[in-house]
Amino acid sequence: MEIFPELNTQRLKLRIIRAQDIPSLVKYGNNKKIANRVLNIPYPYQEPDAVFRISSVHQGFKNKVRYAFAIIFKETEELIGEISLHLDDSKDTAQLAYWIGEPYWNKGIATEAAHDLCPNAMSKIQHHKRFF
């Protein structure tokens, strides 16, 4: 697939991360609690880190090995986190990963995002051996 998919839930939009998301990536990603739990998020997290992240996300999609979605809170149209699938064809496995900005913790955001992403991805795997 050449076009990155966009998914919608009741409160969220899942889409590719864009340059316009840099301020929100820095705002929510610059959190020691998140950096301590997510391997590829440094602390402090600054604009060059967000730019690198966006490049990495687009490269992962191009190579069909990583599908990282911006989690957009529809109420504010702001990126509040990410959810991603990392494929390992050699082991025929996928890993689900996510991070959510601290103000949105314990609100079911990750659960809602995963609930929508996983069934969509699984149906693609069963039929095409690729997520998207």
N, C-alpha and C positions, 0 to 999 in steps of 0.2 A: 504494500500500500504506500502510495506516495504522499498522501495527506494525513497528517496526524489527527486521530479521532478526537472528538469532543463528546463528553458524556455529561448528563445532567441528572441531579437528584432533586429532592424537594428544596434543600437549602444551598446546594453546591453546584458549581460547574467545574468539571475536570477538563483541562485543556493543556496544550503545550505552554511551556514557560516562555515569556517574551521579554524584550528589552524594557518594556513599560513596567515590568514587575520588579525591576532592580530595587526601587525604594522599599518595597514591601519585603523582598528577600532580605535586605539588610536590616530592616526594622525588626522582623521576627526571627531571622536566623542568627542575629548577633546576641546570643543568649548562651551563657556557659552551661546551663542545664541541658540545652539541646546539643551543644557541641560535645558534651560528655557522653551522649547516648548515640550520636550519629557520626560514623567514622569519617565521612567526607565533608563535615562542616567544621571549619576551624573556629577558634575563638581568639581574638575578636574576629567577627565576620564583617568584611567591609566590601565596598563597591567592586574592587577588582575580583574578589571571591565570587560575587554574584555574576559578574560578566563571564568568568571562567565556567561557572555552573551552567549558565545558559548555553555556552558553546558545547560543553560536555553533553548536555541533554540532547541538543540537536544532532551531535555526532552519534550518540547512542541510538537515536531513532534512524538515522541514515544507515547505520550498520546493522540495524534490526536486532540489537542485543539488549537495549535498555529503553524502556518507555516510562519517562518521568512526567507526571502530570502536575501542573499547578493546581492546587486546591483553591478555588475562588469562592469566597462567601458571597452569594448572590445579593444579599441585603446591602453590602457595601461595595461590591464589584472589586474587592481587594484580594490579592493572594494572601492566604493565611497559613500555607504549608504546602507540602508536596506528598504525593504517593507515587510509587514507582514499582515496576516489574523489571527484574534483571534476569535475562535468559542465559542458561548454560546448556547449549545443545549437546555438548560432550557427555553430560550427565542426564540429559532430557529432563531438566528441572527448571524451576523459576523461583525467584525469591521476591517476596513482597516487602517493601520498606516504606516508611513514612516518617514525617515529622510535622508537627502542628505548632503554630505560634502559641506561646504560653497563655495569653488571654483567652484562648479557645480550648484549653485543656478541659477534660471532663464534661464535654458537651456532646459527645457522640460523633464528632466530626470525622475522625479516622474510621470509625465503624461504618458510618454512612458512605464514605468514599469507597472503602474496600467492598462493601456490600454491592455497590454498583459496578466497580471495576472487575472484580473476580469472576462473576458469571459471564460477563462480556468476553473476558480474556479466555476463559475455559472453553467457551463454545468455539472460539477461533482456533484454539489448540487442537481440539478434537477433529476439526474439519480440515485444517490447513497446516498443522504442525508449526504455525507461527501465530503470534498474538494478533497482529494487525497487518 
